[in-house]
Amino acid sequence: MPRGKTKNKNPEVEEPEAEDTDQSDAEADAEWAKKYTGENQMTWFRTIIRAQATDVMKDIIASEVQHHMKETLANTKRQVTELQSKISKLEEQNLKLKASENIEDLRSENKKLRRTVEKLQFQLHKKDVKLDELVVKVDCIEQKEFKNEVQMVGLDECASEEDDMKKVIKVAKEKMGVKLKRTDVKAVTRLGRKSSEKVTPRDLVVTFKDEITREVFYDNRKKLVVGKVPQHNIYVNDKLTNYRKALFYEARKLYKGRRLYAAWTQKGNVLVRRTEHGPVKQINNFEDLKIWKETETNSSSNFSSSVEISSHLSDYDIYVDSDA
């Protein structure tokens, strides 16, 4: 390669012609040889190698950095995923903890409410007992107002109350053997409104002048029952308050259901007998009937027909044997 001329690095570009200089080609070659020989030449090679090494190192470093960044990014993503999973678990645990706390709060509140309800129920029971006692007391006062009265069932109606009164006196004399004066009967009253469609006569309430006359008439009532056909008989019952009518109605259902041996009324009181030779129990309220409702009879042979029931009577009007 001729000295004094620089090598064209790009072969496609024509190298310009060398300018005329005062130096000759030989001098230029000598100067180049002097400049790039020995230590200078080694320095030049070192520079070239360093430049090439630097490029290679840059590529290596860039590759290493890129690889490291990929690993770092992957690790970061994995850690983020793990953190998200841990956060989700913590949130679930937190929800369960809150739910558990809420359940405990609800249980505690439920216990308080239950105690309050039990307290209110106890107070209500006390008031119910007190109310029942008052009802029984009022009922006793009302029943005393009927001590001189009886209720007759099946007695044919007359045109007027005066005629009904005369008929009562006549029936007492002819069928019962009881002699009554006009002054012995204070009043007679038909119950309910008169209806042309109703075939059976309305019940008749007879008020006597005193309790003794009433008892004599009442004690001979069995003589009016001459047969087993209710429509052909006249029945004499105690005049009862509405409360005692309801009590007697329930007692009668127990008798018909064969849970009682007998049920009857006497002087306005509701009486029952569990067995044929059992004690007589007075029924004062509905609580007294609960034990009889819950007790079933072991044998139907213990019951008799001591209570004669008239099918044409109302739910509470019934002829009973006071000596049951």
Buried (B, 14 or more C-beta within 10 A) or exposed (E): EEBBEEEEEEEEEEEEEEEEEEEEEEEBBBEBEEEBEEEEEEEEEEEEEEEEEEEEEEEEEEEEEEEEEEEEEEEEEEEEEEEEEEEEEEEEEEEEEEEEEEEEEEEEEEEEEEEEEEEEEEEEEEEEEEEBEEEEEEBBEBBEEBBBBBBBBBBEBBEEEEEBBBBBBEBBEEEBEBEBEEEBBBBBBBEEEEEEEEEEBBBBBBBBBEEEBBBBBBEBBBBBBEEEEBEEBBBBBBBBBEBBBBBBBBBBBBBEEBBBBBBBBBBBBBBBBBBEEEEEBEBBBBEBBEEBEEEEBEEEEBBEEBBBEBEEBEEBBBBBBBEB
